[in-house]
Structure formats: C-alpha cells, structure tokens
Amino acid sequence: MRALTLSELVNISQHAFVGTPTDAFSQWDTIGKQRRIVTYTMVDVHSSIDGRPTPTASVMLRTLGGISGNIGQVVPGEAMLRTGETAAMFVTTLSQDLYGVTGMSQGHYPLTTDGSRRLHAITNGLEMQAGPDAAVHRLDGRTVSEVESLVFQELTRGTH
C-alpha cells in the first residue's frame, strides 16, 4: 500500500476529530461483490481537529474484519478501533450516517495514555513505502494541538 501524505489524508477526509469508541459489533456484509466480516463501531466525538464541525456527537465507523460467531477475519493495515481507547481519527463518508477510517490505519492514531495526548501511529501489519511527507511520519508522536495546527495549514494551503 502507498502511504498517504498528510495533505492527501487531510483533503480526502470529510472530518478529523478526537473520539472514543463506546460500542462495537461485527457481522457478515457484502462489500463490493464479496461477503466479509465487517465491524461497526460507535464513536463519541470529543473535539474536532480540523476546525470542521462533526455531523453528530457520535458517529458510526465501519472497518473491515472482526469476529462473527466462531469465524474471525483480519485485514492487514485496517484500523483497529478499541472500545474505550481515545484516538485521533480521519474519516470519509461511506453513506448517510456511516463513515470509514481514511486510508485504513493511516487515519487512526490512538492517543498516549500518559496524559500528554500525543498521537501514536499503528500500521497494523501494513507494509508501505512511506517518505518523510507521509502522514504516519508527520503525525506520530505529535500532540493533538500540534496536529490541529498541521491540519489547519493543509486545509488553508489550497485557499491562498
């Protein structure tokens, strides 16, 4: 997979926010022409990091993989949203009231638990060619306020 630049991640995403998954369930769905297990996760939105308002106080995110009955599917590189784990998330609209994590794990950054609110990049087994402009390199280890500034710069870059 090709790494997304920070500019691509920000501009492809409809929303970027800090939120905490509160509930999740997995089921079999047809995606494209294939049946696969997908996980639906309800996320409480705490704050915007891109200055754009989020559509609601909670959003439903769909990720590929999960466990349904006694069958599990793992999708390398997919974001792994864990209930109770606060993260910065970049999301795209899949349908009305349903969102996906932009760029799979490239759009999901759990926050450190030491109180510093730093983003932590996790690629979940995804191997990618990532240059210095890659979002995973530019965001990893930065505080939420630093990321807000970087995202704002990317959003306003094209308006001058």
C-alpha positions as CSV (number, residue, x, y, z in Angstrom):
1,M,0.0,0.0,0.0
2,R,1.2,3.5,-0.8
3,A,1.5,5.8,2.2
4,L,-0.8,8.9,2.1
5,T,0.9,12.2,2.5
6,L,-0.5,14.5,5.3
7,S,-2.0,16.7,2.6
8,E,-3.8,13.7,1.0
9,L,-5.1,12.4,4.3
10,V,-6.5,15.8,5.3
11,N,-8.0,16.6,2.0
12,I,-9.6,13.2,1.3
13,S,-11.2,13.1,4.8
14,Q,-14.5,14.8,5.4
15,H,-13.9,15.0,9.2
16,A,-11.0,14.8,11.6
17,F,-11.7,14.5,15.3
18,V,-10.7,13.1,18.7
19,G,-13.1,10.4,19.8
20,T,-13.6,7.3,21.9
21,P,-15.2,4.1,20.7
22,T,-18.0,3.2,23.0
23,D,-19.6,0.1,21.4
24,A,-19.0,-2.3,18.5
25,F,-20.4,-5.3,16.8
26,S,-19.3,-7.4,13.8
27,Q,-21.4,-9.1,11.2
28,W,-21.2,-10.5,7.7
29,D,-21.8,-8.0,4.9
30,T,-21.3,-7.8,1.2
31,I,-18.7,-5.3,0.3
32,G,-18.3,-5.0,-3.5
33,K,-19.1,-8.5,-4.6
34,Q,-17.5,-10.3,-1.6
35,R,-19.0,-11.4,1.7
36,R,-16.8,-10.5,4.5
37,I,-16.9,-9.7,8.2
38,V,-17.1,-6.0,9.0
39,T,-17.1,-4.2,12.3
40,Y,-19.4,-1.3,13.1
41,T,-18.1,0.9,15.9
42,M,-19.9,3.8,17.6
43,V,-17.5,6.6,18.5
44,D,-18.3,9.5,20.8
45,V,-16.7,12.6,19.3
46,H,-14.9,14.9,21.8
47,S,-13.4,17.6,19.6
48,S,-12.7,18.5,16.0
49,I,-9.0,18.6,15.0
50,D,-9.7,20.1,11.5
51,G,-12.0,23.0,12.5
52,R,-14.9,21.5,10.6
53,P,-18.0,20.6,12.7
54,T,-18.7,16.9,13.0
55,P,-22.1,15.8,11.8
56,T,-23.3,14.5,15.2
57,A,-21.9,13.9,18.7
58,S,-21.4,10.2,17.9
59,V,-20.5,8.6,14.6
60,M,-20.7,5.1,13.3
61,L,-17.5,3.8,11.7
62,R,-17.2,0.7,9.6
63,T,-13.9,-1.2,9.4
64,L,-13.1,-4.4,7.6
65,G,-12.5,-7.6,9.7
66,G,-13.8,-8.8,13.0
67,I,-15.3,-11.8,14.6
68,S,-18.8,-13.2,13.7
69,G,-19.8,-16.4,15.5
70,N,-16.7,-18.6,15.6
71,I,-15.1,-17.1,12.5
72,G,-12.7,-14.2,12.5
73,Q,-11.2,-12.2,9.7
74,V,-8.1,-10.0,9.9
75,V,-7.4,-7.3,7.3
76,P,-3.8,-6.2,7.4
77,G,-3.5,-2.5,7.6
78,E,-7.0,-1.9,8.8
79,A,-7.6,0.5,11.7
80,M,-8.2,-1.4,14.9
81,L,-10.7,0.6,17.0
82,R,-10.8,-0.5,20.6
83,T,-13.7,0.4,22.9
84,G,-12.5,2.9,25.5
85,E,-9.3,3.9,23.6
86,T,-9.4,7.5,22.7
87,A,-7.8,8.4,19.3
88,A,-7.5,11.0,16.6
89,M,-9.4,9.8,13.5
90,F,-9.6,11.0,10.0
91,V,-12.8,9.7,8.3
92,T,-14.6,9.7,5.0
93,T,-18.3,9.3,4.3
94,L,-19.4,5.8,3.1
95,S,-23.1,6.5,3.2
96,Q,-25.6,8.6,5.2
97,D,-24.6,8.3,8.8
98,L,-21.8,5.8,8.1
99,Y,-18.1,6.6,7.9
100,G,-14.9,4.8,7.3
101,V,-11.4,5.5,8.5
102,T,-9.5,7.3,5.7
103,G,-6.6,5.2,4.5
104,M,-7.3,2.4,6.9
105,S,-4.8,2.6,9.8
106,Q,-3.3,5.7,8.2
107,G,-6.3,7.6,9.5
108,H,-6.3,6.3,13.1
109,Y,-4.0,7.5,15.8
110,P,-4.6,6.2,19.4
111,L,-3.6,8.9,22.0
112,T,-0.9,8.1,24.5
113,T,-2.3,7.2,28.0
114,D,0.3,9.3,29.9
115,G,-1.7,12.5,29.8
116,S,0.3,14.2,27.0
117,R,-2.3,13.5,24.4
118,R,0.2,12.5,21.7
119,L,-0.8,10.6,18.6
120,H,0.6,7.1,18.1
121,A,0.8,5.7,14.6
122,I,0.0,2.0,14.3
123,T,0.0,0.4,10.8
124,N,-1.3,-3.0,11.9
125,G,1.0,-5.1,9.8
126,L,0.7,-3.0,6.8
127,E,4.0,-2.6,4.8
128,M,4.2,0.6,2.8
129,Q,6.7,2.8,1.2
130,A,6.5,5.9,3.4
131,G,8.5,9.0,2.6
132,P,9.1,11.9,5.0
133,D,5.8,13.6,3.9
134,A,3.8,10.5,4.9
135,A,1.0,11.3,7.4
136,V,2.1,8.4,9.6
137,H,5.6,10.0,10.0
138,R,4.3,13.6,10.2
139,L,1.7,12.9,12.9
140,D,3.3,10.1,15.0
141,G,4.4,11.5,18.4
142,R,2.8,14.9,18.0
143,T,0.3,16.4,20.4
144,V,-3.3,17.0,19.5
145,S,-2.7,20.8,19.4
146,E,0.3,20.3,17.1
147,V,-1.8,18.2,14.8
148,E,-4.6,20.7,14.8
149,S,-2.0,23.3,13.5
150,L,-0.7,21.0,10.8
151,V,-4.2,20.1,9.6
152,F,-5.2,23.8,9.5
153,Q,-2.1,24.5,7.4
154,E,-3.0,21.8,5.0
155,L,-6.6,22.9,4.7
156,T,-5.7,26.6,4.1
157,R,-2.8,25.8,1.8
158,G,-5.1,25.5,-1.3
159,T,-7.2,28.6,-0.4
160,H,-4.4,31.2,-1.0
